[in-house]
Amino acid sequence: MAEIFLKTLPFFALIGLGYGAAASRFFAEEATAWLTKFVFYFALPAMIFRFAASLSLGEILDWSLVAAYLWGTLFVYGLATLVGLLRGLDVATNAVEAQCAVIGNVGFLGLPMLALLLGDASIGPNLLVLAVDLIVFSSLIVILISIGKTGRLDLSIFRTIGRGLIENPMIVSIVLGLGFAALPIEMPEVANEFLVTLGNAATPCALFAIGASLASKSAERISIALYISTFKLVLHPAFVAFAALYIFEVDAFGAGVIISAAALPVAGNIFILAQHYGVAPQRVSAAILVSTLISVLTVSGVIAWAATLN
């Protein structure tokens, strides 16, 4: 575990550097927003496209892996929802908390870190996890917030969801990358070098942006943040592991990747959604901050254990 911890430490050190730069006001909040935009729309899609273009759909599409991750995630989502109902939360707030309990920072943190620690073979399973998170759960939270706010299901929300999916650069880059991989041509060298250069900016910039955004996060509602972090960092990987190893019998390496992905801290894009809809943004803010701090230790532990499955 010590070896894995030392390998993950540079990733979290970059997050800490971003936090320090923003907390000291050397790096303005507006600069963080623009850096995040650069990563989201340019650097990360370039990295994902290049990864996907090196694979074929047949190589990455493992339905038992998808089923295991989806089963484990839905189970924890349902458990968090049940606890929220018992606490008397409204539908919208409950949906936001449940989302925090299962959606990790796969795009900005998971893809580059797990590719380094587990090898390029982890890219395919990671892309499947990312696709499930974006297609299933990003859609689910929008539907539930809409029901919570209006008291009914407005069918126009599906048009909004569909537009959001086809405009999401991570979804687009996965689809285009796999589409290119299906063509009987090789990537031109100049195009590959362009994608490598731009994609290489994704990891340091994304991690720095995560840290810088944390500096503006509130530490209010610590007890709730700790409860959500327990779901995200402990229960989520535990139930994904149970599903992968005992229900769907996913191969050892693929199981290790999705378990590691499930152990990642709460994703930052949930805060954007919460803020956009005006639903518990401070609660999400605290959950992101607390789960990221705790994950410095827990993520390396889960990855070290997952690596023993091979």
C-alpha positions in Angstrom: 0.0 0.0 0.0 2.9 2.4 0.8 4.1 2.1 -2.8 0.6 2.9 -4.2 0.3 5.7 -1.8 3.5 7.3 -2.9 2.4 6.9 -6.6 -0.9 8.6 -5.9 0.7 11.4 -3.8 1.8 13.5 -6.7 -1.8 13.6 -8.0 -3.1 14.8 -4.6 -0.1 17.2 -4.3 -1.2 18.9 -7.5 -4.7 19.2 -6.0 -3.0 20.7 -2.9 -1.0 23.1 -5.0 -4.2 24.4 -6.7 -5.9 24.7 -3.4 -3.0 26.8 -2.0 -2.8 29.0 -5.0 -6.5 29.8 -4.8 -6.7 30.0 -1.0 -3.9 32.6 -1.1 -5.8 34.5 -3.8 -2.7 34.2 -6.1 -5.1 32.3 -8.5 -8.4 34.1 -8.8 -11.7 32.3 -8.8 -12.4 33.5 -12.3 -9.1 32.0 -13.4 -10.2 28.6 -11.9 -13.4 28.8 -13.9 -11.5 29.4 -17.2 -8.9 26.7 -16.4 -11.7 24.2 -15.7 -13.4 25.2 -19.0 -10.1 24.6 -20.9 -9.8 21.1 -19.4 -13.5 20.2 -19.9 -13.8 21.4 -23.5 -10.3 20.9 -24.9 -7.6 19.0 -22.9 -9.7 16.2 -21.4 -11.7 15.5 -24.7 -8.4 15.2 -26.5 -7.1 12.7 -24.0 -10.3 10.7 -24.0 -10.6 10.7 -27.9 -7.0 9.4 -28.2 -7.7 6.7 -25.6 -10.9 5.7 -27.3 -9.4 5.8 -30.8 -6.8 3.2 -29.7 -9.6 0.8 -28.7 -12.4 -0.9 -30.5 -16.0 -1.2 -29.1 -15.5 -4.9 -28.8 -12.5 -4.4 -26.7 -14.1 -2.2 -24.1 -17.8 -3.2 -24.1 -18.0 -5.7 -21.3 -21.7 -6.1 -20.3 -20.9 -8.0 -17.1 -18.6 -5.1 -16.0 -21.3 -2.5 -16.9 -23.9 -4.6 -15.0 -21.7 -5.0 -11.9 -20.9 -1.3 -11.7 -24.5 -0.3 -12.4 -25.8 -2.8 -9.8 -23.4 -1.7 -7.1 -24.0 2.0 -7.8 -27.8 1.7 -7.9 -27.7 -0.2 -4.6 -25.8 2.5 -2.8 -27.9 5.2 -4.5 -31.0 3.5 -3.3 -29.6 3.1 0.2 -28.7 6.8 0.3 -32.1 7.7 -1.0 -33.8 5.6 1.7 -31.7 7.2 4.5 -32.6 10.6 3.0 -36.3 9.8 3.1 -36.0 8.6 6.7 -34.4 12.0 7.5 -37.3 13.8 5.9 -35.4 15.3 2.9 -37.4 16.6 0.0 -37.1 14.9 -3.4 -34.6 17.3 -4.9 -32.2 17.5 -1.9 -32.4 13.7 -1.6 -31.5 13.3 -5.2 -28.4 15.6 -4.8 -27.2 13.7 -1.7 -27.7 10.3 -3.4 -25.7 11.6 -6.4 -22.9 12.7 -4.2 -22.9 9.2 -2.6 -22.1 7.4 -5.9 -20.6 9.7 -8.5 -16.8 10.1 -8.3 -14.3 12.3 -10.1 -13.6 9.7 -12.8 -12.9 12.2 -15.7 -10.6 14.7 -14.0 -8.9 12.3 -11.5 -9.7 8.7 -12.2 -8.7 8.3 -15.9 -5.2 9.7 -15.6 -4.4 8.3 -12.2 -5.6 4.8 -12.8 -4.0 4.7 -16.3 -0.7 5.4 -14.5 -1.2 3.0 -11.6 -3.0 0.1 -13.3 -1.8 0.6 -16.9 -3.4 1.5 -20.2 -5.6 -1.6 -20.0 -7.6 0.3 -17.3 -8.7 2.9 -19.9 -11.6 0.8 -21.4 -13.3 -0.1 -18.1 -12.8 3.5 -16.9 -14.5 4.8 -20.1 -17.5 2.5 -19.4 -17.7 3.8 -15.8 -17.6 7.3 -17.1 -20.3 6.6 -19.7 -22.6 5.0 -17.1 -22.2 8.0 -14.7 -22.9 10.5 -17.4 -25.7 8.8 -19.2 -27.6 7.1 -16.4 -27.0 9.1 -13.2 -26.6 12.6 -14.7 -29.9 12.1 -16.4 -31.5 10.6 -13.2 -30.6 13.6 -11.0 -32.1 16.1 -13.5 -35.3 14.1 -13.7 -35.6 13.9 -9.9 -34.8 17.5 -9.3 -37.4 18.5 -11.9 -40.0 16.3 -10.1 -39.0 17.7 -6.8 -39.4 21.3 -8.0 -42.6 20.9 -10.0 -44.3 17.9 -8.4 -44.7 16.2 -11.7 -42.6 14.7 -14.6 -42.5 17.2 -17.4 -41.7 15.3 -20.6 -39.8 18.3 -21.9 -37.0 17.4 -19.4 -36.0 14.5 -21.7 -35.3 17.0 -24.4 -33.0 18.9 -22.1 -31.3 15.7 -21.0 -30.8 14.6 -24.6 -29.3 17.9 -25.5 -27.1 17.8 -22.5 -25.7 14.4 -23.4 -25.0 15.2 -27.1 -23.3 18.5 -26.0 -21.2 16.9 -23.3 -17.6 16.9 -24.6 -16.7 13.7 -22.7 -19.5 11.7 -24.3 -18.8 13.2 -27.7 -15.1 12.4 -27.5 -15.8 8.7 -26.4 -18.2 8.3 -29.4 -16.0 9.9 -31.9 -12.9 8.1 -30.7 -14.6 4.7 -30.9 -16.0 5.7 -34.3 -12.5 6.5 -35.6 -11.2 3.2 -34.2 -13.8 1.4 -36.4 -12.4 3.1 -39.5 -9.8 1.1 -41.6 -7.3 3.9 -41.3 -4.5 4.9 -38.9 -4.2 8.1 -37.0 -2.0 10.5 -38.9 1.2 11.2 -37.0 0.7 14.9 -36.9 -2.9 14.5 -35.5 -1.6 12.0 -32.9 1.1 14.4 -31.8 -1.5 17.2 -31.5 -3.8 15.0 -29.4 -0.9 13.8 -27.2 0.3 17.4 -26.6 -3.1 18.7 -25.8 -4.2 15.7 -23.8 -1.0 15.8 -21.7 -2.3 19.1 -20.4 -5.4 17.5 -19.0 -3.9 15.8 -16.0 -2.0 18.6 -14.4 -4.5 21.3 -15.3 -7.5 19.2 -14.1 -5.9 18.4 -10.8 -4.8 22.0 -10.2 -8.3 23.1 -11.1 -9.9 20.6 -8.7 -7.7 22.0 -5.9 -8.4 25.6 -6.8 -12.1 24.9 -6.9 -11.9 23.3 -3.4 -10.6 26.6 -2.0 -14.0 28.2 -2.6 -15.9 25.3 -1.2 -17.7 25.6 2.2 -16.9 23.3 5.1 -20.4 23.7 6.5 -22.5 20.7 7.5 -19.5 18.6 8.3 -21.6 15.8 9.8 -23.5 15.4 6.6 -20.3 15.7 4.5 -18.8 12.9 6.6 -21.9 10.7 6.2 -21.9 11.3 2.4 -18.1 10.7 2.2 -18.6 7.3 4.0 -21.1 6.3 1.4 -18.8 7.4 -1.5 -15.4 6.2 -0.2 -16.4 3.1 1.6 -19.9 1.7 0.7 -19.7 2.5 -3.0 -16.5 0.6 -3.7 -17.6 -2.2 -1.3 -20.9 -2.9 -3.1 -19.3 -2.5 -6.5 -16.7 -5.1 -5.4 -19.5 -7.4 -4.1 -21.3 -7.1 -7.4 -18.2 -7.6 -9.6 -16.7 -10.5 -7.7 -19.7 -12.5 -6.5 -22.7 -11.6 -8.6 -21.5 -10.9 -12.2 -18.1 -12.6 -11.9 -16.2 -9.8 -13.8 -12.6 -10.7 -14.7 -10.1 -9.8 -11.9 -8.5 -6.9 -13.7 -11.7 -5.2 -14.8 -13.2 -5.7 -11.3 -10.1 -4.0 -9.8 -10.5 -1.0 -12.2 -14.2 -0.4 -11.5 -13.8 -0.9 -7.7 -10.9 1.7 -7.8 -13.1 4.1 -9.8 -15.9 3.7 -7.3 -13.5 4.7 -4.5 -12.9 8.2 -6.0 -14.1 11.3 -4.1 -17.3 13.2 -5.0 -17.3 14.7 -8.5 -17.1 18.5 -8.8 -19.7 18.6 -11.6 -22.4 17.8 -9.0 -21.8 21.2 -7.4 -22.4 22.8 -10.7 -25.7 21.1 -11.0 -26.7 21.8 -7.4 -25.8 25.5 -7.9 -27.6 25.7 -11.2 -30.8 24.3 -9.8 -30.4 26.0 -6.4 -30.6 22.7 -4.5 -28.2 22.3 -1.5 -25.0 23.7 -3.0 -23.3 24.2 0.4 -24.0 20.5 1.3 -22.4 19.4 -2.0 -19.5 21.8 -1.5 -18.7 20.3 1.9 -19.0 16.7 0.6 -16.6 17.4 -2.2 -14.1 19.0 0.1 -14.3 16.4 2.9 -14.3 13.4 0.6 -11.3 14.7 -1.4 -9.3 15.2 1.8 -10.1 11.7 3.2 -9.5 10.1 -0.2 -5.8 10.9 0.0 -5.6 7.9 2.3 -8.6 5.7 1.3 -8.1 5.7 -2.5 -4.6 4.3 -2.3 -5.8 1.6 0.1 -8.6 0.5 -2.3 -6.3 0.6 -5.3 -3.7 -1.4 -3.5 -6.3 -4.0 -2.5 -7.8 -4.1 -6.0 -4.3 -4.7 -7.5 -4.1 -7.9 -5.5 -7.1 -9.4 -7.4 -5.0 -10.0 -10.5 
